[in-house]
């Protein structure tokens, strides 16, 4: 897998509703494919010259990352923020962010952290945090300076200020937005693995990277209508649980392979699809782990409800500390995810698709 692509995707600026930089970055690595986008920033990647009558497999991942938006500018130059996605408030104070102004300028800011000297006992406990009482400091001393000198406007988008790095010796990626730029990288890598076989594949493969997942899986409601898939493989940068649950119970461990998600709050996976994927993982020696999630959701929730229902296979790349500034993930887990997806697609035939879609109930 191209580590430079992963780096550029992680560094790309792309909170929900502002995914343009991520789309442009992906386009750089999709020159051999037919690409397009829509008014929502959803990005489509298609194999050139394929036969339209084949069944369609949609490869899904979401483009956006958790971010913020400037909600108001106070008289003293501080900014109030609106969350775009599910940050936990305790992870925000004292961290650096980037604001993209309407002119395209990037302004660095710090989410205000009241010095401990001024805190009350309840503030020290961190239990009374409210986003309405958090402020972002860009160094301005007045609203006029924030607007006229820094160029900041209400509605400007904000993301964590983090730069990607790769530890080649240990195969570990560090950066932001692995939820779900890791999935976007997996789509491109899967399609590149299949590119030379595109004419002989039993299905048409369409990559559809969706916008606005972090604010309600909105983009996938559109992409699934456009692609009209028979089956879908959903890639996700899944929260790693290996530091929070015992090793025997953990289901999202870094360097333990691709995570096959059986259920979450949005989707109960198709048992036949999972059985098929795990059969191939065993056959080709691809490491995997199963997950039953009490919480969380993916675009599978929306895609599965399209048309006459779409069986989805949800493949996760375990990523530490998602929905915070800083993430770790293992390159080998990304490669396991894309390798399994490519193997699944190569092995499909009419009988297998019929079995997955209709379950042979009668």
Secondary structure, 3 states (H helix, E strand, C coil): CCHHHHHHHHHCCCECCCCHHHHHHHHHCCCCCEEEECCCCCEEEECCCCCCCCEEEEEEEECCECEEEEEEECCCCCEEEEEECCCCHHHCCCCEEEEECCCCCEEEEEECCCCHHHCCHHHHHCCCCCHHHCEEECCCCCHHHHHHCCCCCCCCEEEECCCCEEECCCCEEEECCHHHHHHHHHHHHHHHHHHHHCCCCCEEEEEEEECCCCCCCHHHHHHHHHHCCCEEEEEECCECCCCCCCCCCCCCCCCCCEEEEEECCCCECCHHHHHHHHHHHHHHCCCEEEEECCCCCCCHHHHCCCCCCCEEEEEECCEECCCCCCEEEEHHHHHHHHHHHHHHHHHCCHHHHHHHHHCCCC
